[in-house]
Amino acid sequence: MFRFETEVDRERRTLLSGRLREDNVAASAGLRALLSTSAEHETPLEVWALDGQGALAGGLTGRTWAHWLHVDLLWVDARHRGAGLGSRLLAEAERVARTERSCTRSRLETWDFQAPEFYRKQGYEEIGRVEDYPPGVTEFILAKRL
């Protein structure tokens, strides 16, 4: 007999995460090989573009793990779009990931109305897509060798 609860519980989430990690490491030689290396831990990576007054003109947030860069967010203020700032932000994140964190690949998700063509121009290739996520929208999963 089990009782199910739907409450948010940080302590249980931490316990669950640890147990899943232990099981995954036990089952995967690739994950075991990462242990005690610089690629073992997920590390945030952020790149900010500030205008002459110090205001945010654009930014990129992501993380590196297992020799991969994962781009979470990339945004450029409408006043600065079309001038190459997005490309420069992405290139800087890729440079840091490659040269300072030994990453060999990058991945990201983007919606059909956002920037799939922008990322393709930066060398990213579609490796998957999810239709109707959210309803009426297609999510693209893109990756690139660094």
C-alpha positions in Angstrom: 0.0 0.0 0.0 1.3 3.4 -1.0 0.2 6.9 -0.2 0.8 9.6 -2.8 1.5 13.2 -2.1 1.8 16.2 -4.4 3.3 18.7 -2.1 6.6 20.5 -3.0 9.2 19.0 -0.7 12.8 20.2 -1.1 14.2 17.6 1.3 12.6 14.7 -0.6 13.6 16.2 -3.9 17.3 16.3 -2.8 17.0 12.7 -1.6 15.4 11.6 -4.8 18.1 13.4 -6.9 20.9 11.8 -4.9 19.4 8.3 -5.2 18.8 8.7 -8.9 22.4 9.9 -9.4 23.7 6.9 -7.5 21.7 4.5 -9.6 22.7 6.3 -12.9 26.4 6.2 -12.0 26.2 2.5 -11.1 24.5 1.8 -14.4 26.7 3.9 -16.7 30.4 3.6 -17.4 30.3 7.0 -19.0 29.0 8.7 -15.9 31.5 6.8 -13.7 34.3 8.1 -16.0 33.2 11.7 -15.2 33.7 11.2 -11.4 36.6 13.3 -10.0 37.0 15.3 -13.2 36.3 18.9 -13.9 33.3 17.8 -16.0 31.6 16.0 -13.1 29.8 19.0 -11.7 27.3 21.3 -13.5 28.8 24.9 -13.5 26.8 28.0 -14.5 28.0 30.0 -17.4 26.7 33.6 -18.0 27.7 36.2 -20.5 26.3 39.8 -20.2 26.3 42.6 -22.7 26.0 46.1 -21.1 25.4 49.3 -22.9 27.4 52.5 -22.3 25.2 53.3 -19.3 25.6 49.9 -17.8 22.1 48.7 -18.7 21.5 45.2 -19.8 21.5 45.1 -23.6 21.6 41.3 -23.9 22.7 38.2 -22.1 23.1 34.4 -22.2 22.7 32.0 -19.3 23.6 28.4 -19.4 25.7 25.7 -17.8 28.5 23.3 -18.6 28.5 19.6 -17.6 30.1 16.5 -19.0 32.0 18.4 -21.7 28.8 20.0 -23.0 27.6 23.6 -22.9 23.8 23.8 -22.4 22.4 27.2 -23.4 19.3 28.0 -21.3 18.5 31.6 -22.2 19.7 34.0 -24.9 18.1 37.4 -25.2 19.0 40.7 -26.9 17.1 44.0 -26.3 15.0 44.9 -29.3 17.0 48.1 -29.8 20.2 46.1 -30.3 18.9 43.3 -32.5 20.2 42.8 -36.0 23.7 44.2 -35.0 25.3 40.8 -34.3 25.1 41.0 -30.5 23.3 37.7 -30.2 26.0 36.0 -32.3 28.7 37.6 -30.1 27.1 36.5 -26.9 26.8 32.9 -28.2 30.4 32.9 -29.5 31.7 34.1 -26.2 29.8 31.4 -24.3 31.1 28.8 -26.7 34.7 30.1 -26.4 34.6 30.0 -22.6 33.0 26.5 -22.7 35.6 25.2 -25.2 38.8 26.9 -23.9 38.2 27.2 -20.2 35.9 24.2 -19.5 37.0 21.6 -22.1 33.6 21.4 -23.7 33.4 19.7 -27.1 29.7 20.3 -27.8 26.8 22.7 -27.2 23.1 22.1 -27.1 19.9 24.2 -26.7 16.2 24.3 -27.2 14.3 27.1 -29.0 10.7 27.5 -30.2 9.7 27.9 -33.8 8.8 31.6 -33.3 12.1 32.4 -31.6 15.4 31.7 -33.3 15.9 28.3 -34.9 17.3 29.9 -38.1 19.6 32.2 -36.0 21.1 29.1 -34.4 21.4 27.2 -37.7 23.4 30.2 -39.0 25.7 29.7 -36.0 26.4 26.1 -37.0 23.8 24.3 -34.9 21.9 21.3 -36.3 18.5 20.0 -35.4 18.7 16.8 -33.4 15.1 16.7 -32.4 11.8 18.4 -32.2 8.7 18.3 -30.0 5.4 19.3 -31.7 2.8 21.1 -29.6 5.1 22.1 -26.8 3.3 24.2 -25.7 0.1 23.6 -27.8 0.5 25.2 -31.3 4.3 25.6 -30.9 7.2 23.4 -32.0 10.3 23.2 -29.8 13.6 22.5 -31.6 16.5 20.8 -30.0 19.8 21.9 -31.6 23.4 20.9 -31.1 26.8 21.9 -32.4 30.3 20.5 -32.2 32.7 23.1 -30.6 
